[in-house]
Structure formats: structure tokens, C-alpha cells
Amino acid sequence: MDRLRRRTALGLLVGGASAAALGPFDPVLGGRPDDSPTRWPVPPVERENRAAGEPWWPEHGGRAADDRRRQIQGYASTTSVAPGEEIDFHVAVNPGGRFRISVHRLGWYDGAGARTMLTSPELRGVPQPVPVADPDTGVLDCRWPVSWRLSVPHGWTSGLYQAVFTSADGWRACTPFVVRDDRRPAALCAVLPVTTWQAYNQWPRDRRTGKSLYNGYRADGRRDPALRARAVTFDRPYSGAGLPTHFDRDEAAIRWLERNLYDVSYATSFDLHSGRLDPARYRGLVFCGHDEYWSAEMRRATEVGLDGGTSLAFLGANSVYWHARVRAAADGRPERLVECAKTLPDPDAGIGDPTVTWRNLDRPEQALLGVQYNGIVLTPQPLVVRAADNWVWAGTGVADGDRIPGVVAGEADGLHAALPRPAGTTLSSSPYPAQQGGRRLQSSYVHETARGAVVFASGTLGWTLALDRQGHRDPRIERATANVLNRMAGRRPGPVSPES
């Protein structure tokens, strides 16, 4: 049985959004022309989104914690967990007192954006210290005691979850984690970029102690790249109220995927690194947001999956830029440290390639994506369409030279003429003012492998916000994204679901 049919037999493909609009199932995709879509199993994410939802971070009725007073903050013992496994939460409360932990699954939920899954019993918390940074690496390893242990219920659907810590006085903070599904393959797997989330984490952002892979603090409280950490740990909270940098881009992609009822499962970059995420189980991997820090194991698994026919969609920009190492904690718990020295020579070069850019290792990201990072966008700019007759733009109504406002934002990718890239199609050529100086050219790109796998790179951090953020949504970007993911998932074209 060929790979496409074998996966379908495992139940990978179910019609998804508006099954009637998608038409009868194609025999190649595992159904018979006379089959009614209602006779086919409903994917877990579609079934989950039928439940009533509510915002996971209410605008009113709570106050966001900060890194100076640290009213309440916490972290999780792992970045991903399967149903039936346990996850610990380590929480500090200042001043000490009562608190609760509520757990929410993020998704569409008819526009509510989340569903509350459970709330802990009342717990008691005390202040916890900010550790002294490791003198060699800059690691801030909290080692706080366990506040609450959750055994993940077997009925929980794979997804991105938030644990919200709420003190008796109404202070709030949170920490994200992913629930995997290690048993059931899905059409698509959304890979959440936890290595990049932690790389940007400046906790505590107190102008004294905090360190990320970008900055430390000088005596005058100013950030200084020379004082950055060489490694960061997940055994500490995310700064402020606990939302990772660029988290909103991932959240927007997830809401859009679930609004359009894609058969999607979720995992983290650590799952890709460790092998818990096997790309061969999916038709496509979706890298939702800013996915900058990649270990050799992550890249190897992705390239092997691509060679085997698994498609890739990079919906952000500046992906696969830094080569990082993943390390265990001092007590042996796996996948708790991300190392990236960013300098040559790397003192750890004797145990592997230096932790510098993939370009420094003669493996530029363009060789995988077709484009690569070329600058920070000073102010949002229009995405200028090219190759409007390409299948990615089908149904969008665009013509070459059309300008889609505000989509080129944050960071951008472009073509580097001197470096090799897979033969494909440039889908945009968008001038933008770069923070590095002058004007540069952003490009989106798509190419296909001999096995029929698709690799799509949006080339901008503004892409996912154009899918779901109010005031940014653009139906042309939505249609193009649906074209890519439908091709990846083997799903018939259908209307993009309107926002409620």
C-alpha cells in the first residue's frame, strides 16, 4: 500500500470544515464517491470545538503579575505531555497565601478562544528566590518545589494549553504546555516553537538579574547583549505574566486552524528533537510562528520527513536560523536547557558543531525553505504579490503587483542569490525599510519535492496575524493558507470559515 493510502487507512483525513462544501470523498483519499461524510469519524479537534468555550485570560477581574514584585509566577515540569502522564507546576506567591491553578485548552470554540478544562483545589504558596545565574552559562535555574501535580485526563484533546495561576488577591500569571496525541495520527501536526519561546525569555525582567539568549542587564539597568546567557532553562517562569514573546502569532494560527476544522494534532520543537514527533505519521507539519532555534536533531528529523513525503508549512519568518543544543537539567531530566553561544569558536565545539547560525555551518536555511531571514521590518508594509497564477494564490483574486496591507511585519525572509535553494516559485516581492538600514525585499516561496511534498514559507511574521487578529485579517491570506494546507492534507478545496 503506498504511503498516501496507508495514512488514509489510519484515519488521517477527514473532510473538516463544512464537510458538505468539500463534496464527496475522493476514492484516492480513502472514501467512496457515494459515501456520506457524516458516516466518517469526526476528528478530535472538530469534536472538541463543539464544546462551549470562554476566554482563558479575561480582560477584567484579574491583574497581570510582573517581574519586579513577582506577585505570582510559575513554570511547568515539561513542555509537552500525553494523556495519562503527569505534569508538575512550580509556583511562587508573594506575599505568601492561597491560590488556584486553572487549565485551559486554546482553540476556536466559536470565537471564545479557549475552554476551561479544570481548576485545582485551593493551594498555598510562598515566595521563592530568584537564583544566582550560573557564572559560565548564565542559566537561572529556579529549582522551586512542586506546588501541584496534574495527571492529564485520558479524554483531553491534543492542543496548546495554558495553566493560569491566580492568587487570592486576583493577581494572575500563566505558563503554556502542549498535550500530545501519541496514538492517533492526524492529517497535520502543528509544532509549537518552545526553544524560541525560551530563547527570548528575559525572566526576571527586573533590570538587574534577568537573562535571555539576547541580553543581560548592566549595573545601570540597561540591556546588554554582551551579558546574555549562553544557555537558558525551562525551570523558570516566562517573564511578566508568563506569555512567551511572539506567542500571539502561534495562538492566531491555532485559532484559524481550528476555526477551519483541520484535522490537526499538536507537538513542540522538543518533541521533534527527541523523536516523539515522527513526521512520517503526518501528511504535513505546520510551524505556526517564530521558529528560530533548531537543534541538529530537529533539522535532521524534518529533512528525513520531507524526503519521505511529509510537507512543511512555515507560517512565520526567520525560521531555522540558529543552531542550538538541547540539554538535560542538572538532575538528569531531559530537554530542560537550550544552549546557543552565538560566537566562534564555541568552547563546546569538541562535542558537536558550534552553536552559531546554520549559515555558519554551511547549511543555510534557504536550502530547506527556499528563502531565509534578511531583516527586521521597521514598520508594517504591504505584501506585494508575484506569480498570481500559482496554485497558492488560486481563488484569492489577486494579480501581480497587488499589495496586501500590513502583512510584511516583524521580521522578513528573502531570496539570497548566492546561496542554493530548491527550484520553486517566488510568491511575493515586497520592499520594506529594515532596522539594519536601507530597504530590503521580502519574499514568500513555495516548492515541491519529487515525492510530491510541499514546502511553503510565508517569509513574514505578519502572516498568521492576517489569519485571525481583528483588524489584520485578510481573506486573500486566508485563502492562500487554505490552499497550502489543503494541498498538504489532501483535502478538497472549500470555503474558508468566516469568523463568528
C-alpha positions in Angstrom: 0.0 0.0 0.0 1.5 3.4 -1.0 2.2 6.0 1.7 -0.8 8.1 0.9 -3.3 5.3 1.1 -1.7 3.8 4.1 -2.1 7.0 6.0 -5.7 7.4 5.0 -6.4 3.9 6.2 -5.3 5.0 9.6 -7.9 7.7 9.6 -5.7 10.7 8.9 -8.0 12.5 6.7 -11.5 13.6 7.5 -13.2 16.3 5.5 -13.0 19.1 8.1 -14.6 22.4 7.6 -18.1 22.3 6.1 -18.0 18.7 5.0 -20.9 19.2 2.7 -19.0 22.1 1.0 -16.0 19.8 0.4 -18.1 17.4 -1.6 -17.9 13.6 -1.6 -14.7 11.9 -0.6 -12.2 11.1 -3.3 -11.5 7.4 -3.5 -7.8 8.1 -3.5 -8.3 9.8 -0.1 -9.9 6.7 1.4 -13.6 7.1 0.8 -16.1 6.1 -1.9 -17.9 8.6 -4.1 -21.3 7.5 -2.7 -20.2 7.7 1.0 -21.9 10.4 3.1 -19.3 12.5 5.0 -21.4 12.1 8.2 -20.6 8.4 8.2 -16.9 9.2 8.8 -15.4 9.7 12.2 -15.2 13.3 13.4 -11.6 14.4 14.1 -10.9 15.1 17.8 -10.3 18.8 17.3 -13.5 19.3 15.5 -15.4 17.4 18.2 -13.6 19.4 20.9 -14.5 22.7 19.4 -18.2 21.9 19.7 -17.9 22.4 23.4 -18.7 25.8 25.0 -15.7 28.0 25.4 -14.7 31.1 27.4 -11.7 33.4 27.2 -8.8 31.9 29.0 -7.3 35.3 30.0 -10.3 37.5 30.9 -9.8 41.2 30.3 -11.5 42.1 33.6 -11.4 40.6 37.1 -7.7 40.0 37.4 -4.4 41.7 37.4 -1.3 40.6 35.5 1.8 39.8 37.6 5.1 41.5 36.9 8.8 40.6 37.4 9.6 43.3 40.0 7.1 42.3 42.6 6.5 38.8 41.3 3.0 38.6 42.9 2.5 35.1 41.4 4.6 33.2 38.8 5.3 29.6 37.9 6.6 27.1 35.4 5.8 23.6 34.3 8.0 20.5 34.6 7.7 19.6 30.9 6.8 21.4 27.7 4.6 18.5 26.4 2.7 15.6 28.0 0.4 12.8 26.7 -2.9 11.9 28.3 -2.3 9.7 31.3 1.1 11.3 32.0 1.8 13.8 34.8 2.9 17.4 34.8 4.1 19.4 37.8 3.6 23.1 38.4 6.1 25.1 40.5 4.5 28.3 41.7 5.8 31.2 43.9 3.4 33.6 45.6 4.4 37.0 47.1 3.3 37.6 49.7 2.5 34.0 50.6 -1.1 33.0 50.5 -3.8 31.0 48.8 -4.0 30.5 45.0 -5.5 28.2 42.4 -4.4 26.8 39.1 -6.9 26.6 36.2 -6.1 24.8 33.0 -7.4 25.9 29.6 -7.2 24.5 26.1 -6.7 27.1 23.4 -8.6 26.8 20.2 -11.6 28.3 18.3 -14.6 27.5 20.4 -17.0 29.6 18.3 -14.8 32.6 18.8 -14.3 32.3 22.6 -10.7 31.2 22.0 -10.4 28.6 24.8 -12.2 26.1 27.1 -11.6 25.8 30.8 -10.7 22.1 31.5 -10.4 22.0 35.2 -9.4 24.0 38.3 -7.1 22.8 41.1 -8.2 22.7 44.7 -7.1 25.7 46.8 -3.4 25.7 47.2 -1.0 27.5 49.5 2.0 29.3 48.0 5.0 31.1 49.5 7.7 33.4 48.0 10.5 31.7 46.2 14.0 33.1 45.4 15.4 34.2 42.1 18.5 32.0 41.7 22.0 33.3 41.1 23.0 32.9 37.5 25.5 30.2 36.6 28.8 32.0 36.2 29.7 30.1 33.0 26.4 29.9 31.1 24.1 32.5 32.7 21.5 29.8 33.4 18.9 30.9 36.1 17.7 27.5 37.4 14.9 28.0 40.0 14.5 24.5 41.5 11.3 25.6 43.2 9.3 22.8 44.9 6.3 21.2 43.3 3.1 23.1 44.1 0.6 20.9 42.3 0.8 17.7 40.2 -1.7 17.1 37.4 -2.4 13.7 35.9 -3.6 14.6 32.4 -7.0 13.0 31.8 -7.2 10.5 29.0 -10.1 12.4 27.4 -8.1 15.6 26.8 -7.7 16.5 23.1 -4.3 17.3 21.8 -3.7 21.0 21.8 -1.9 24.1 23.3 -2.9 24.5 26.9 -2.4 27.3 29.5 -2.1 26.8 33.2 -3.2 30.0 34.8 -2.1 30.8 38.4 -4.5 33.1 40.3 -3.8 34.4 43.8 -6.4 35.2 46.4 -5.9 38.9 45.7 -6.6 38.4 41.9 -3.1 38.5 40.6 -2.6 36.3 37.5 0.3 34.6 35.6 0.4 31.6 33.4 2.6 29.1 31.6 1.9 27.1 28.4 2.3 23.4 27.7 1.2 21.0 24.9 -0.9 17.9 25.2 0.3 15.4 22.5 -1.6 12.5 21.0 1.0 9.7 20.6 -1.6 7.2 19.4 -3.7 8.7 16.6 -2.0 10.2 13.6 -3.7 13.4 12.2 -3.5 15.0 8.8 -1.4 17.9 10.1 0.8 18.4 13.2 1.3 22.0 14.5 4.7 22.3 16.0 5.0 24.9 18.7 8.4 26.7 18.9 9.3 26.2 22.6 13.0 26.6 22.0 12.5 30.0 20.6 10.0 31.0 23.3 12.6 30.3 25.9 15.5 31.9 23.9 13.6 35.3 24.2 12.6 34.8 27.8 14.2 37.6 29.9 12.9 36.4 33.2 13.1 38.2 35.6 12.7 41.4 33.6 13.8 43.4 36.6 16.7 45.5 35.2 19.1 43.5 37.4 19.1 39.8 37.2 17.2 38.5 34.1 19.0 36.9 31.2 17.9 35.6 27.8 19.9 34.4 24.8 19.9 38.0 23.7 20.6 40.2 26.7 21.6 40.6 30.3 21.5 43.7 32.4 24.2 46.1 33.2 24.6 47.8 36.5 22.6 50.8 35.2 19.7 48.6 34.4 20.2 48.7 30.6 20.1 45.6 28.5 23.5 44.5 27.1 24.0 41.7 24.5 27.5 41.1 25.9 25.9 39.9 29.1 23.5 37.5 27.5 23.2 33.9 28.7 24.8 31.1 26.7 22.1 28.7 27.8 18.5 29.1 29.2 16.4 26.8 31.2 12.7 25.9 31.3 13.0 25.6 35.1 11.9 29.3 35.5 8.8 31.3 34.6 8.3 33.2 31.4 8.7 36.9 32.2 5.9 39.1 33.4 2.6 37.3 33.4 4.0 34.3 31.6 3.2 34.9 27.9 6.2 34.0 25.7 7.4 36.5 23.2 5.6 36.1 19.8 3.1 33.7 21.5 0.2 35.7 19.9 1.4 34.6 16.4 1.1 30.9 17.4 -2.3 31.5 19.1 -3.6 33.2 15.9 -2.6 30.3 13.8 -4.2 27.8 16.2 -7.5 29.6 16.3 -7.5 29.7 12.5 -6.7 26.1 12.1 -9.4 25.0 14.5 -12.0 27.5 13.1 -11.5 25.9 9.7 -11.7 22.4 11.3 -8.4 21.0 10.1 -7.6 17.5 11.4 -4.6 18.7 13.4 -2.6 17.4 16.3 0.0 19.4 18.4 3.6 18.9 19.5 6.6 21.0 20.4 10.1 21.5 19.0 11.4 19.3 21.8 9.1 16.5 20.6 10.6 16.9 17.1 14.1 16.9 18.6 13.5 13.7 20.7 11.7 11.7 18.1 8.4 11.7 20.0 7.1 13.6 16.9 7.7 11.4 13.9 7.0 13.4 10.7 6.2 10.3 8.8 2.9 10.0 10.8 1.5 13.1 9.3 0.9 14.5 5.8 2.3 17.8 6.9 4.0 19.8 9.7 2.9 23.3 10.3 5.4 25.6 12.0 3.0 28.3 13.2 5.1 31.3 14.4 8.6 32.4 15.1 10.7 29.2 15.0 14.3 30.4 15.1 16.2 28.0 17.3 16.7 24.5 15.8 18.8 21.6 17.1 20.6 19.3 14.7 18.1 16.6 15.6 15.1 18.8 14.8 16.5 19.6 11.4 17.5 16.1 10.6 14.1 14.7 11.5 12.4 17.4 9.4 14.5 16.8 6.4 14.1 13.0 6.6 10.3 13.5 6.9 10.4 15.8 3.8 12.4 13.2 1.8 9.7 10.7 2.8 6.9 12.9 1.5 5.8 14.9 4.6 5.0 18.5 3.6 6.1 21.6 5.6 4.5 25.0 6.1 6.4 27.8 7.8 3.9 30.5 8.6 6.4 32.8 10.2 9.8 34.1 9.3 13.4 33.8 10.5 13.0 30.1 10.9 15.8 27.5 11.3 18.3 30.4 11.9 20.3 29.5 15.0 21.8 26.0 15.6 21.0 25.2 19.2 21.7 22.3 21.5 19.2 20.7 23.8 20.4 19.5 27.2 19.1 17.8 30.3 18.8 19.5 33.6 21.4 19.0 36.3 19.3 16.3 37.9 19.0 14.4 34.6 15.5 15.5 33.5 15.6 15.6 29.7 15.1 18.6 27.5 15.3 21.4 30.1 18.1 23.5 28.6 18.6 25.3 25.3 22.2 26.2 24.6 23.3 28.7 21.9 26.6 30.5 22.4 26.3 32.5 19.1 30.1 33.0 18.8 33.0 31.3 17.1 34.9 29.4 18.3 32.4 27.6 20.5 34.1 26.3 23.7 31.9 23.2 23.4 32.9 22.5 19.8 34.6 19.3 20.9 31.2 17.7 21.5 29.4 18.8 18.4 29.0 21.6 15.9 29.3 25.1 17.3 26.1 26.8 18.3 26.1 29.5 15.7 23.9 30.2 12.7 23.1 27.3 10.3 24.7 29.5 7.6 28.0 29.5 9.6 27.7 25.7 9.4 27.3 25.9 5.6 23.7 24.7 5.9 21.7 27.9 5.2 18.0 27.8 6.0 17.3 28.7 2.3 18.4 25.2 1.3 15.3 23.9 3.2 12.8 26.8 3.0 13.7 28.4 -0.3 14.1 31.8 1.5 15.9 33.0 4.5 15.9 35.8 7.1 17.1 39.1 5.8 15.9 41.8 8.2 13.7 43.4 10.8 10.8 45.4 9.4 10.7 48.9 10.9 7.0 49.5 10.1 4.5 47.1 8.6 4.4 47.1 4.8 2.2 45.6 2.1 3.0 42.2 0.8 3.4 42.6 -3.0 2.1 39.7 -5.0 4.1 37.8 -7.6 3.2 34.7 -9.6 -0.5 35.3 -9.1 -1.3 32.4 -11.4 0.4 29.9 -9.0 -1.9 27.5 -7.2 -1.1 29.1 -3.8 -3.0 32.2 -5.0 -5.9 30.4 -6.6 -9.3 31.8 -5.6 -7.8 34.9 -4.0 -8.5 37.2 -6.9 -5.0 38.8 -6.8 -2.9 39.9 -9.7 0.8 40.5 -9.9 1.7 43.7 -8.2 -1.3 43.8 -5.9 -0.5 45.0 -2.4 -1.9 43.3 0.7 -1.6 45.8 3.5 0.4 45.2 6.7 1.4 41.6 6.1 5.1 42.2 6.0 5.9 42.9 9.6 8.2 42.0 12.5 10.9 40.1 10.6 11.2 39.1 7.0 12.8 36.5 4.8 14.0 37.0 1.2 16.0 35.3 -1.5 19.8 35.1 -1.3 21.1 34.8 -4.9 24.5 33.5 -3.9 23.1 30.5 -1.9 21.5 27.3 -3.3 17.7 26.9 -3.0 15.2 24.4 -4.2 13.6 25.2 -7.5 10.3 26.7 -6.8 8.1 29.8 -7.1 8.6 33.3 -5.6 5.1 34.4 -4.4 5.9 37.9 -3.3 8.5 40.6 -3.7 7.8 43.3 -1.1 10.2 46.2 -0.4 10.5 47.1 3.3 12.6 49.5 5.5 14.9 47.4 7.5 16.1 48.2 11.1 19.6 47.2 9.9 19.4 50.1 7.4 18.2 50.7 3.8 15.4 48.9 2.1 15.2 45.2 1.6 13.0 42.8 -0.3 10.7 40.3 1.4 9.7 37.1 -0.4 7.3 34.2 0.1 8.2 31.0 -1.5 6.8 27.5 -2.4 8.5 24.4 -3.8 7.6 20.8 -4.2 9.8 17.7 -3.9 10.0 14.7 -6.3 7.8 12.8 -3.8 5.1 15.5 -4.1 5.7 17.1 -0.7 5.1 20.9 -0.5 7.4 23.3 1.3 5.8 26.8 1.9 7.5 29.7 3.6 5.4 32.9 4.2 8.6 34.9 4.8 7.0 37.3 7.3 6.0 37.3 10.9 2.8 39.2 9.9 1.3 36.2 8.1 -0.6 34.5 11.0 -1.9 37.8 12.3 -3.6 38.2 8.9 -5.4 34.9 9.5 -7.0 35.7 12.8 -6.3 39.0 14.5 -9.1 41.5 14.5 -8.2 44.5 12.2 -5.5 42.4 10.5 -7.5 39.6 8.9 -7.2 39.4 5.1 -9.3 36.9 3.1 -6.6 36.7 0.5 -4.0 35.5 3.0 -6.6 33.1 4.5 -7.4 31.6 1.1 -3.7 31.2 0.2 -3.1 29.5 3.5 -6.0 27.2 3.0 -4.7 26.3 -0.5 -1.4 25.3 1.0 -2.8 23.3 3.9 -5.4 21.7 1.8 -2.7 20.5 -0.7 -0.6 19.2 2.2 -3.5 17.4 3.9 -5.1 16.1 0.7 -8.2 18.0 1.5 -10.6 19.2 -1.2 -10.8 23.0 -1.6 -13.7 24.5 0.2 -14.7 27.9 1.6 -12.7 29.4 4.4 -14.8 29.6 7.5 -15.9 33.1 8.3 -15.2 34.4 11.8 -18.3 34.4 14.1 
